[in-house]
Structures are given as C-alpha cells and as structure tokens.
Amino acid sequence: MNRSAIIAIAGSSSRFSKSLGKEVHKAIYFENDDNWTILAHQIGLIKNSCNETVIITGYKHNDIEKYLKEYFPNLSYKLVYNDHYNNYGSCYSLLLGIEAVSDSAQEMVFLEGDLIFDSVAFDRIIQTNKNVITSNNLLIDARTAVIFYVTKDSTIKYLYDTSHDILKIDEPFIKLGNSGQVWKFNNIKCLKNNLKKYNIENFKGTNLVPINDYYSELDSDDVEIITFKDWFNCNTIDDYRLMKKYIKEDKWKS
C-alpha cells in the first residue's frame, strides 16, 4: 500500500510559550540531554508504515528545518511552508499538505502535530483498509474538545467551538466521541475535489470543514472508529512533561 502521512505543525504554540516563559515551537521543544520531542515521537510512529512524510510548518519554520536536518538527516520528507499560518486557519495547512502528497498515494494519514498516543491503536489505523476517524477516552469538555457524533442515518459530523465555550447538538445521534485528531483517508481524490470547492474564507477556518464534508459522504460501513487507549494533547509545558514521563516509562507500547 502506497501511504502518505501529513503532520501539521504550522501553529504558533502561543499557550505553550506563555507557560514556558519564552518563545519556542512545542513540536521540537526538548529539555535536558535526551532530545525527546513530540515531532520525533510522531516521526518514529509513521516512518516504517508510510512511504512519504509531509510536514506542514509556519511558525518558526527555520528552527524546524534546522532540527530535522540535525536529528533526522536520513529521513525522506517534504517540508511545506504555510505562509498564512498566522492569519488563516488549519484548513489551509490541510490543503497544502494534500497538494504536496504524491499522485501515487493510495491513502493518507493526517496527524495534528501536538499529540502523542499509544502505538497499538496507531497500528490498527495503519492495518485497516477502511477510512478511519479516531477518538480518545477523555472526558468531553466543550472548552477544549473536538467532538464527533453519528446521526440516526449514520452520517458522521464534527463540532468544535472556536470560542472555547459550549457545544450544542441540534439533532438526534446514536454515537458521540471525543476526537483523537488523527484521521486516515483512503479516497484522496475525493478529499482533493472537496477542497477545490472552497474559497478563501473557508481556508481561514478549521480543517474540520473539509474533514466533515469527506466523512459525511461516506457510508458508515466504510469508516472505522478507533479509540486511543492513551492520548495526550500538548498545550503547556506541564503537558509536555507529562507526555515525556509517559514515554520514558515505556507505557505507550502497552
């Protein structure tokens, strides 16, 4: 299977930098001498299962480029710069990533670049021949969560409140999940065609718009929901240290 992976790390890491007291990019931040970073962890997961790695940058692009050259000199990857990282939304990073994916790719894994998760669930994502949406097992909190739900006619829909306030579902549903922010698409042509319909205002919004459009067109039998046993999202330096502790204790392999 010819498989591509997109890692999106264009964002400005503002909450992380504020918690640390200096400006850094959280994807390549490390402490002490062990050089453990979130980006390194994600690359370690995908490098043996994906033929192609596309990394979308923006904030501190030069630092990321230097980091990859120093710590991953033998890694084959495409580094794509999002020049609108500070005034467009995550939808534009997804567009740039899809445009960079090779025409020969048969399926694509898309990862938000501030996550770590258990490798067992990730292996299931790779092994299934279906499209994948992921969930985590954390309590749903409207101030932080991206949720998805399945309607009574088996349509999958996503919700996210950009004001970090409340969420409201205005229709009956049969399933509800806290998004794991990792997806696999096995019809890249369909995803590309959806993005062709968008205008500049769409690209100023969230990547959940094209993702939602893609999954809403699928039959539920073509989609597998995979839940991460362990899942961490990095927003602050405390989150990073918790992630690192988890990895160092080798729990992610369980």
Secondary structure, 3 states (H helix, E strand, C coil): CCEEEEEECCCCCHHHHHHHCCCCCHHHCCCCCCCCCHHHHHHHHHCCCCCEEEEEECCCHHHHHHHHHHHCCCCCCEEEECCCCCCCCHHHHHHHHHHHCCCCCCEEEEEECCEEECHHHHHHHHHCCCEEEEEECCCCCCCCCCEEEEECCCCEEEECCCCCCCCCCCCCEEEEEEEEEEEEECCHHHHHHHHHCCCHHHHCCCCHHHHHHHHHCCCHHHEEEEECCCEEECCCHHHHHHHHHHHHCCHHHC
